[in-house]
Amino acid sequence: MNVIKHCVSDLVQIFNNTFENTYNTKLVKGEDEPIYLPASETCEFNQIIFAHGYYASALHEISHWCLAGSARRLLEDFGYWYVPDGRDQQQQREFEKVEIKPQAIEWALCVVAGKDFDVSTDNLSGSGQTDRFAFKDKVYQQVCCYLETGFPSDAETLIKTLALHYQTPWPLLSRHFSHSPSIAAAS
């Protein structure tokens, strides 16, 4: 069995080599909360700042960037709505609704990087309970939709680049995602 070593510095280099010249955007290791910062008077390039040097955080933030589009990439944190941990039931439903597509992209990035994936409901101390299996099934259905219709352009570019780097299967097929016991349990 081929064990893949995941080095966050490799991911940073791959992302920056792929997108820095085209989009003036760099993936940056942060210390605290992740955030996207467009170029400004204090920094001449756009920054996707991921939390604490975590590989998974980087993949998640990249996924949001892949979906954002040119207009949203001009806004801090892409102008997205966000309520931190501690959301109530309605806020949690809204959070999950907007997280389906980025987490589907993140799942694909994890597959080609040889990383395990699990959905993030990001609400450990909130009153907004979630059915993780149902949420993961929604994310899986979005993965299947992307497999059929194609991933957003920048996501597909990075997925192909990571597949080449990690020597993992391309093109992706639904069977690459079906190994998850929670999907089987939810079906």
C-alpha positions as CSV (number, residue, x, y, z in Angstrom):
1,M,0.0,0.0,0.0
2,N,1.4,3.4,-1.0
3,V,1.3,5.8,1.9
4,I,1.1,9.5,0.9
5,K,3.0,12.0,3.0
6,H,1.1,15.2,3.3
7,C,3.2,18.2,3.7
8,V,1.4,21.5,3.9
9,S,4.3,23.3,2.3
10,D,3.8,21.1,-0.8
11,L,0.2,22.1,-1.0
12,V,1.1,25.8,-0.6
13,Q,3.7,25.5,-3.4
14,I,1.3,23.6,-5.7
15,F,-1.5,26.1,-5.2
16,N,0.8,29.1,-5.6
17,N,2.5,27.7,-8.7
18,T,-0.9,27.0,-10.2
19,F,-2.7,30.2,-9.5
20,E,-0.4,33.0,-8.3
21,N,0.5,34.4,-11.7
22,T,-3.1,34.1,-13.1
23,Y,-5.0,35.4,-10.1
24,N,-2.4,37.2,-8.0
25,T,-3.5,34.9,-5.2
26,K,-1.4,33.0,-2.6
27,L,-2.2,30.3,-0.1
28,V,-0.8,31.4,3.3
29,K,-0.4,29.6,6.6
30,G,-2.2,31.5,9.3
31,E,-2.1,31.3,13.1
32,D,-5.8,31.6,14.0
33,E,-9.1,31.7,12.1
34,P,-9.0,31.2,8.3
35,I,-9.9,34.2,6.2
36,Y,-9.7,35.4,2.6
37,L,-8.1,38.8,2.1
38,P,-8.1,40.5,-1.2
39,A,-5.1,42.6,-2.3
40,S,-5.0,46.0,-0.5
41,E,-2.8,48.9,0.3
42,T,-1.1,46.7,3.0
43,C,-0.6,43.5,0.8
44,E,-0.2,43.5,-3.0
45,F,-1.7,40.0,-3.5
46,N,-4.8,38.2,-2.5
47,Q,-4.4,35.8,0.4
48,I,-6.2,32.6,1.3
49,I,-5.2,32.3,4.9
50,F,-5.8,28.8,6.4
51,A,-5.8,28.0,10.1
52,H,-2.8,26.8,12.1
53,G,-1.0,25.3,9.2
54,Y,-3.6,22.5,8.9
55,Y,-3.7,20.7,5.6
56,A,-7.5,20.1,5.9
57,S,-8.1,23.8,6.7
58,A,-6.1,24.8,3.5
59,L,-8.2,22.4,1.4
60,H,-11.4,23.8,2.8
61,E,-10.5,27.5,2.3
62,I,-9.2,26.7,-1.3
63,S,-12.7,25.1,-2.0
64,H,-14.4,28.3,-1.0
65,W,-12.0,30.3,-3.3
66,C,-12.7,27.9,-6.2
67,L,-16.4,28.8,-5.9
68,A,-16.2,32.5,-5.2
69,G,-15.9,33.8,-8.7
70,S,-14.2,37.1,-9.7
71,A,-16.6,39.5,-8.1
72,R,-16.6,37.8,-4.7
73,R,-12.8,37.5,-4.8
74,L,-12.7,41.3,-4.4
75,L,-14.4,41.0,-1.0
76,E,-13.0,40.0,2.4
77,D,-14.0,36.4,3.1
78,F,-15.7,36.6,-0.3
79,G,-18.5,38.6,1.3
80,Y,-20.1,35.4,2.5
81,W,-22.5,35.2,5.5
82,Y,-20.9,33.5,8.4
83,V,-22.0,33.0,12.0
84,P,-19.3,31.3,14.1
85,D,-19.7,28.2,16.3
86,G,-22.7,28.6,18.6
87,R,-25.4,28.8,15.8
88,D,-29.0,28.0,16.6
89,Q,-31.1,25.5,14.5
90,Q,-32.0,28.0,11.7
91,Q,-28.5,29.4,11.4
92,Q,-27.2,25.8,11.3
93,R,-29.5,24.9,8.4
94,E,-28.4,28.0,6.5
95,F,-24.7,27.2,7.2
96,E,-25.1,23.7,5.9
97,K,-27.0,24.9,2.8
98,V,-24.1,27.1,1.8
99,E,-21.4,24.5,2.7
100,I,-22.6,21.7,0.4
101,K,-20.7,22.9,-2.7
102,P,-17.4,23.9,-1.1
103,Q,-17.4,20.7,0.9
104,A,-18.0,18.7,-2.3
105,I,-15.0,20.3,-3.9
106,E,-13.0,19.7,-0.7
107,W,-14.0,16.0,-0.8
108,A,-12.6,15.8,-4.3
109,L,-9.4,17.5,-3.3
110,C,-9.1,15.1,-0.4
111,V,-9.6,12.1,-2.7
112,V,-6.9,13.1,-5.1
113,A,-4.5,14.0,-2.2
114,G,-5.2,10.7,-0.6
115,K,-6.6,12.3,2.5
116,D,-9.6,11.1,4.5
117,F,-12.6,13.4,4.3
118,D,-15.5,14.1,6.7
119,V,-18.0,16.9,6.5
120,S,-17.6,19.8,8.9
121,T,-20.8,21.1,10.6
122,D,-18.6,23.6,12.5
123,N,-21.0,24.0,15.4
124,L,-19.7,22.2,18.4
125,S,-21.2,24.5,21.1
126,G,-24.4,25.6,19.3
127,S,-28.0,24.6,19.8
128,G,-28.4,24.0,16.1
129,Q,-28.2,20.2,15.9
130,T,-27.4,18.5,12.7
131,D,-27.8,15.1,11.1
132,R,-24.2,14.5,10.0
133,F,-25.2,11.5,7.8
134,A,-27.9,13.5,6.0
135,F,-25.5,16.4,5.5
136,K,-22.8,14.2,4.2
137,D,-25.3,12.6,1.8
138,K,-26.2,16.1,0.5
139,V,-22.5,16.8,0.0
140,Y,-22.0,13.4,-1.7
141,Q,-25.0,14.1,-4.1
142,Q,-23.2,17.4,-5.0
143,V,-20.0,15.5,-5.7
144,C,-22.0,13.2,-8.0
145,C,-23.4,16.2,-9.8
146,Y,-19.9,17.7,-10.2
147,L,-18.7,14.3,-11.6
148,E,-21.5,14.4,-14.1
149,T,-21.4,18.1,-15.1
150,G,-17.8,19.1,-14.2
151,F,-16.2,20.8,-11.3
152,P,-15.9,24.6,-11.4
153,S,-12.9,25.5,-13.6
154,D,-10.4,26.4,-10.9
155,A,-11.4,23.5,-8.8
156,E,-10.9,21.1,-11.7
157,T,-7.5,22.6,-12.5
158,L,-6.3,22.0,-8.9
159,I,-7.9,18.6,-8.7
160,K,-6.0,17.5,-11.8
161,T,-2.8,19.1,-10.5
162,L,-3.0,17.3,-7.1
163,A,-3.9,14.0,-8.8
164,L,-0.7,14.4,-10.9
165,H,1.4,15.3,-7.8
166,Y,0.1,12.5,-5.6
167,Q,-0.2,10.0,-8.5
168,T,-3.9,9.3,-7.8
169,P,-6.7,8.4,-10.2
170,W,-7.9,10.9,-12.8
171,P,-10.6,11.3,-13.9
172,L,-12.5,11.0,-10.7
173,L,-15.3,8.5,-10.6
174,S,-18.1,8.1,-8.0
175,R,-16.5,4.9,-6.8
176,H,-13.6,6.9,-5.5
177,F,-16.0,8.5,-3.0
178,S,-18.2,5.6,-2.0
179,H,-15.8,4.1,0.5
180,S,-17.3,6.2,3.3
181,P,-19.2,4.2,5.9
182,S,-21.4,7.1,6.7
183,I,-22.7,7.3,3.2
184,A,-23.6,3.6,3.3
185,A,-25.3,4.1,6.6
186,A,-27.3,7.1,5.4
187,S,-28.5,5.3,2.3
